[in-house]
Amino acid sequence: MFFLHATPEQFRTGWFLESVLSASLIVLVIRTRKPFFQSKPGKALFWTTLAVAVAVLIFPYSFLGSLFGFVPLPAALFPVLGIILLLYITSAEMAKKLFYKGGSYK
């Protein structure tokens, strides 16, 4: 929070966005043994994940979002969220690779 110079409301909003987006994206990672970008998800999963992502990104700008104390984030915070998501997805891919390599799934 101090590093980003974010207000508590911005931090709360960013935490919410990152949490929901990362959970949605991790579903795409863990659904297959292949790297997620080499295996296409089913249409329903793809469109549902996209709908959740769009809804979550719009939520802070809505009346309902303001009831939860969410605020629109400055554009400068979105690259930080993107980096966090990228690191999280990368670590999940690495953990998945170790899991299948070790035979823990048997």
HELIX and SHEET records of a PDB file:
HELIX    1   1 PRO A    8  ILE A   30  1                                  23    
HELIX    2   2 PHE A   36  GLN A   38  5                                   3    
HELIX    3   3 LYS A   43  ILE A   58  1                                  16    
HELIX    4   4 PHE A   59  TYR A   61  5                                   3    
HELIX    5   5 PHE A   63  LEU A   67  1                                   5    
HELIX    6   6 LEU A   77  LYS A  101  1                                  25    
END                                                                             
